[in-house]
Amino acid sequence: MFLGTHTPKLDDKGRLTLPSKFREALAGGLMITKGQDHCLYVFPRAEFEQMARKVAEAPFTNESVRAYQRYLFAGTDEQRPDSQGRIPIAPELRRYAGLNKECVVIGAITRLEIWDSEAWQSYLDENEDNYAKAQEEILPGVF
């Protein structure tokens, strides 16, 4: 399970050092793809394959399904962390997410999300009130 917030930096070669607590779970390979809200999603390979099967089962006769499949699969890059836990982020993925040097990596249970640090702070600022309001809707009576 991926949890927490981390602040690694991109190096000059476009590589990101994964937080050490996640390296073992991702050592067997990972998939980096465009996420919603202009962040990147990082899935363990097995998790991505499971999701990809579900996406592939959707009826390709539906125009929205084809568009989603194309966008998802064409924008996915397979990587394996090096001995220091670094992964290269493809230029197109860095551009999509607006990644510069300062990054934020958040755990989102089944995946990691990579954000530009300023974009992450803006997202938090814009959505903090919604988080408080959504709690009762998403988890009624839990808190």
C-alpha positions, 0 to 999 in steps of 0.5 A: 500500500502506497501512502505518504508525501515525499519531495524528491527532485528530478536530476539533470537527466530527468530521473527521479529517485523513488522514496526508499520505502516504495522501492521494494514494491516497484523493484520488479518493474513499474509503469508510468502513465499520464494521470488526471489533473496533470500528474503522473501515475506510477503503478507496479507492473502487475497492478497496471496489467490488471487495470489494463485488462479492464480497460481493454475489455471495454467496448472499442466500438464506443468512441470515448473508450477508444480515445481513453485507451489510446491516450492511456496506452500511448502515454505509458512508459515501462521502467525498472528502478536502477540500483539507486532507486532512480527512474527516468521520466520520459520528456513527454511525461515530464512536459505533460505533468509540468515537472521541473526540478522540485517534485512531490510523490504521493502515495495513493494506495495502489499507485504513486502520483508524481506532481510538480511541487507548485501544482501539488500545492495549488491542488491542495489549496483549491481542494482543501474545503472539498475534502472536508465536505466530501468526507461525509458523502464518501464515508458516511458515519465513519468519522 
